[in-house]
Amino acid sequence: MIKYLVMECHSMATTDRSDEKLVQKIGDMVDEGLAAKEIFTSQEVYELEKDHLFPNSWIFLAHESEISDPGDYVVRNICDDSFIVTRNENSEIQVFYNNCRHQGNPLCRTELGNTSHFRCCYHGWTYDNSGNLQGVPFKEKAYGEELNTEDFGLRSPRFDDYAGLIFACMNEGPPPLEEYLGEFTWYLDIIAGRSNKGLEASHPTRRIVHGNWKFPVLNNMSDHYHTSITHQSFDEALDFDTEEFSGKKRLKRIHFAAGAGAGEFKDEDWLGAIPESLHEDMQETLTEDQWKIMSELERMPSNCSIFPNTSFIVIRGPPNDPTGDSPYYTSIETFRPLGPDKTEYLQLNLIEKEAPQEVKDLSHRFETFHQGPGGMIDQDDEANFTRITESNAGQLANDEGIKYDMGQRHEPIEEEEWPGPGTVYQTYFNERNDRFWLEHYYDTLNGVDR
Amino acid sequence: MSSEVTGTSSDLPADDRKREIVEFLIHEAELLDDRKFEEWLELIEEDIEYQIPVRAKQRRSDLDTQFLEDYHLNDNYDMLATRIRKLKSEYNWIERPPSGMRRFVSNVRVAEDDGEETEVKSNLLVYILPGHWMDSRKALTPIILSGERQDTLRFREGSWRLADRTIYLDSNILPLEAISVVI
C-alpha cells in the first residue's frame, strides 16, 4: 500500500518538475533574446499553450461585419474549442461555446449562416440566439421537475470588441479587452478603426500549414529583414522598379511595441491609394496625431501582430499593378495551432464600407494575389515556416537557441519624433518586437500578471 | 493538339468538337505537369478570369451555394503571367526544389453548342507532394485536391483557348500551404 502511494506521488512530482524545467528554460533563453527551439517543435509546449497561453489571452475571432444582420453567425475556434459568434435578435454581438449543454454535441456544424435558434441534432435541445434554452423535447416525460432550463443556457467565454474586431477570453483572470490591448489600441484605430462608417470583411480563406503557428506571428511583427531575400522572386516577377515607385522603400522603418501588439510602419503613401472620397471620413475618425502619420509623415502601417496569434498586413500597390491601379488591402490573419507542426491559417481582408464597389473588388483581388493560399508573398513565407519547423525538430539541432537578439545596440527614438505610443525604434532591421512578444509569451505561460 | 484543324468551329460536327476539347484539356494539363508554363500561358486568352472560389459549409442544402463570392485565387491575365515569371526565378523558394504534381482530368462534359465559345465541365484531381517538404514522414501524406472545373473555351485563329475558368474545390479548408503552381 505504502509502496503504491510513494510511486504515485513520485510520478506526479516528476511531471510538475518537467513542466517547470521547460518553462524555466524558455524564460532563461528569453532573457538572452533567444527562443528555445522547443517552443516551435515540442508536443509538451503545445499542450502548455492550450492549457495556459490561449485561455489566458484575448483571441480574435471575427469581424463584426461578418455578422451584420440579426441571426447571422460564424463559427470560429480557439485551439480545440469551437465558438458561435452571432448577432441576436436585438442586434447585440454574442459569443457562445458551440456545445449543447446536455452532452456537449456541437450546435453548428457549419461555418456560417443565419438562424434565430440553434437546435442540437442529437436530442433536439433548442436555444435562441441570446443563448436561452427554449426547447427540450419530451421535457415532462424525460425530466419532470429535474431540469431548470434557465440553468442550461449556452455558455459564453468573456467577449468584447474593439475597432470592429471581436475577441474572446476563456479565463476570468486577464484584464478587460481594452486594458489587455493597452496602447496598441492607438495603432489599431489606424489599421482597423480608420472609418467611423466602418470597414467590412471578406469571407475568410482557411488552410493548413505544416509549420508552427508562432513563426508567422513573429515574422509579421517586425521581420523586414527577410523581405528582400524571401520575396525576391515576387519582386522580380512584378517587373517594375520598386525603387523608382517608392524610392524611400529601403529607408529605416518605425518599429513599435505598445500594449499587446507590435509592428512596423513604412515609408509609403497610403492616401495615394485610398480613394479621396474616403479621406475626409478618415481624417474625422482619427485623432490629429494619427492622421499626421499618413498626411504629414507619409508613412503607413505595414505589418503587426497582436499577442498571441493575430497579424495584420497592410499593403498598397503601384498604379500599374497587375491587379489594377493603386490597389490596397488590410489583411487579418489568425494562426490556430493544431499541433506543434500544424497550423490552421484563417485570413480575411478589410475594406471601407463606403469605398466604391470597384475599389472593394480590386482590394479583395489584390489581397488574394499577395496573401492566402494563392498569395505570392505568403507562399515563400510558408516555405520558410514549414522548413524551419522541421529543421528545428532534431534532437540537438539548434539547441543553443533561435536568435531573436538583433538590434540590441539600438536606442528607442525620442518621443517627439513619432506621435504614437509605446517603445519605438527607427531602424532598418530590428528584432526588439520579437523579444517583446517572447517576454509576453513566457510571462503568460508562467502565470505572471501583466 | 489538332493543329491541322482550320476554319471556324461551326464547320465541325459535335463529336469531333468534343474530341478536340478533350484533347485540348489533356494537352493543357500536360504542359502544366511538364512545367512548360510559358507554353501553357499561350493557350490562355487575355480576358481570362481564373478563379478558385472559397467553399464554406453553410446551412443550405444545395451544392451551388456552398461557394462564396470570395476567392483563394482570382487572377486576370497579368496576374497569371506574373505567377509564371515567378516560377522561372531561381529564387522562387516555394518551388525550389519543384513540387511533384500531376493533374488528372476526367468526366468531361461539353455543352451542345456550335458557336465559337463553348462551356465545358470537367473533374480535376491534382496530386501534390510539395517540394519544400523535407521531413520523410510527410511523404506519407501527399496532398490531393479534387474539384469540378467550369471552363469557357474559345476557338480562335485555328485553335482552342481558355477564356474563363472556375474551379470548385471539394475542400472548405485547403490541405496545402500554397497554390504555388496553377492547378
Boltz contact constraints between the chains, C-beta under 6 A:
constraints:
  - contact:
      token1: [A, 110]
      token2: [B, 57]
      max_distance: 6.0
  - contact:
      token1: [A, 110]
      token2: [B, 58]
      max_distance: 6.0
  - contact:
      token1: [A, 110]
      token2: [B, 59]
      max_distance: 6.0
  - contact:
      token1: [A, 111]
      token2: [B, 56]
      max_distance: 6.0
  - contact:
      token1: [A, 111]
      token2: [B, 57]
      max_distance: 6.0
  - contact:
      token1: [A, 112]
      token2: [B, 56]
      max_distance: 6.0
  - contact:
      token1: [A, 112]
      token2: [B, 58]
      max_distance: 6.0
  - contact:
      token1: [A, 113]
      token2: [B, 58]
      max_distance: 6.0
  - contact:
      token1: [A, 113]
      token2: [B, 59]
      max_distance: 6.0
  - contact:
      token1: [A, 202]
      token2: [B, 70]
      max_distance: 6.0
  - contact:
      token1: [A, 203]
      token2: [B, 54]
      max_distance: 6.0
  - contact:
      token1: [A, 203]
      token2: [B, 68]
      max_distance: 6.0
  - contact:
      token1: [A, 203]
      token2: [B, 70]
      max_distance: 6.0
  - contact:
      token1: [A, 205]
      token2: [B, 54]
      max_distance: 6.0
  - contact:
      token1: [A, 205]
      token2: [B, 72]
      max_distance: 6.0
  - contact:
      token1: [A, 206]
      token2: [B, 173]
      max_distance: 6.0
  - contact:
      token1: [A, 207]
      token2: [B, 174]
      max_distance: 6.0
  - contact:
      token1: [A, 208]
      token2: [B, 175]
      max_distance: 6.0
  - contact:
      token1: [A, 209]
      token2: [B, 177]
      max_distance: 6.0
  - contact:
      token1: [A, 232]
      token2: [B, 91]
      max_distance: 6.0
  - contact:
      token1: [A, 233]
      token2: [B, 86]
      max_distance: 6.0
  - contact:
      token1: [A, 233]
      token2: [B, 89]
      max_distance: 6.0
  - contact:
      token1: [A, 233]
      token2: [B, 91]
      max_distance: 6.0
  - contact:
      token1: [A, 233]
      token2: [B, 92]
      max_distance: 6.0
  - contact:
      token1: [A, 234]
      token2: [B, 86]
      max_distance: 6.0
  - contact:
      token1: [A, 236]
      token2: [B, 89]
      max_distance: 6.0
  - contact:
      token1: [A, 237]
      token2: [B, 82]
      max_distance: 6.0
  - contact:
      token1: [A, 237]
      token2: [B, 85]
      max_distance: 6.0
  - contact:
      token1: [A, 237]
      token2: [B, 86]
      max_distance: 6.0
  - contact:
      token1: [A, 322]
      token2: [B, 78]
      max_distance: 6.0
  - contact:
      token1: [A, 322]
      token2: [B, 79]
      max_distance: 6.0
  - contact:
      token1: [A, 322]
      token2: [B, 82]
      max_distance: 6.0
  - contact:
      token1: [A, 365]
      token2: [B, 74]
      max_distance: 6.0
  - contact:
      token1: [A, 368]
      token2: [B, 71]
      max_distance: 6.0
  - contact:
      token1: [A, 368]
      token2: [B, 74]
      max_distance: 6.0
  - contact:
      token1: [A, 369]
      token2: [B, 79]
      max_distance: 6.0
  - contact:
      token1: [A, 373]
      token2: [B, 72]
      max_distance: 6.0
  - contact:
      token1: [A, 373]
      token2: [B, 174]
      max_distance: 6.0
  - contact:
      token1: [A, 373]
      token2: [B, 179]
      max_distance: 6.0
  - contact:
      token1: [A, 374]
      token2: [B, 72]
      max_distance: 6.0
  - contact:
      token1: [A, 374]
      token2: [B, 73]
      max_distance: 6.0
  - contact:
      token1: [A, 374]
      token2: [B, 179]
      max_distance: 6.0
  - contact:
      token1: [A, 379]
      token2: [B, 94]
      max_distance: 6.0
  - contact:
      token1: [A, 379]
      token2: [B, 178]
      max_distance: 6.0
  - contact:
      token1: [A, 379]
      token2: [B, 180]
      max_distance: 6.0
  - contact:
      token1: [A, 380]
      token2: [B, 93]
      max_distance: 6.0
  - contact:
      token1: [A, 380]
      token2: [B, 94]
      max_distance: 6.0
  - contact:
      token1: [A, 382]
      token2: [B, 177]
      max_distance: 6.0
  - contact:
      token1: [A, 382]
      token2: [B, 178]
      max_distance: 6.0
  - contact:
      token1: [A, 383]
      token2: [B, 93]
      max_distance: 6.0
  - contact:
      token1: [A, 383]
      token2: [B, 94]
      max_distance: 6.0
  - contact:
      token1: [A, 383]
      token2: [B, 132]
      max_distance: 6.0
  - contact:
      token1: [A, 387]
      token2: [B, 132]
      max_distance: 6.0
  - contact:
      token1: [A, 390]
      token2: [B, 134]
      max_distance: 6.0
  - contact:
      token1: [A, 390]
      token2: [B, 135]
      max_distance: 6.0
